[in-house]
Amino acid sequence: KRFALRMRDDHRGPAIVNSEIHYGLNLDRSGNRIGLYALHFDPAQTVVDALPRVYRTDSTTEGRAWSPSRSEPIPIGARSYLGFTEIAGSTAGPVAIQNLSSRVTLETVIAPTSALDLSSDVLLDGAASLEVLYL
């Protein structure tokens, strides 16, 4: 089946910047935003079925149009679809996939300490869901 991935922020504490690729790390005791994180998929660290190499492609139009597939890592967005194909430069969208395994890199940014209530422990607490969207 052809499918794409999309991320959903499941936390009440929004990220410190408004962006579809950044997710919140909750709020401190005074209600200040603690920071943000992003998840990056790297095609070089992604195995799809028996394909020798895969490229990532993404869509900001709910799958109606796809970016040219590339080998560079990409952060997964909340309003974009992420898919994989075996053809570099393809705009046809993701190929049908039975098994996908990928290493995801987590990038985290913490708000400046001057913007946080440090009178007690500040816990980094992100929560998100990775959605599988069948095309």
Secondary structure, 3 states (H helix, E strand, C coil): CEEEEEEEECCCCCCCCCCCCCEECCECCCCCECEEEEEEEEEEEEEECCCCCCEEEEECCCCCCCCCCECCCEECCCCCEEEEECCCCCCCCCCECCCEEEEEEEEEEECCHHHCCCCCCCCCCCCEEEEEEEC
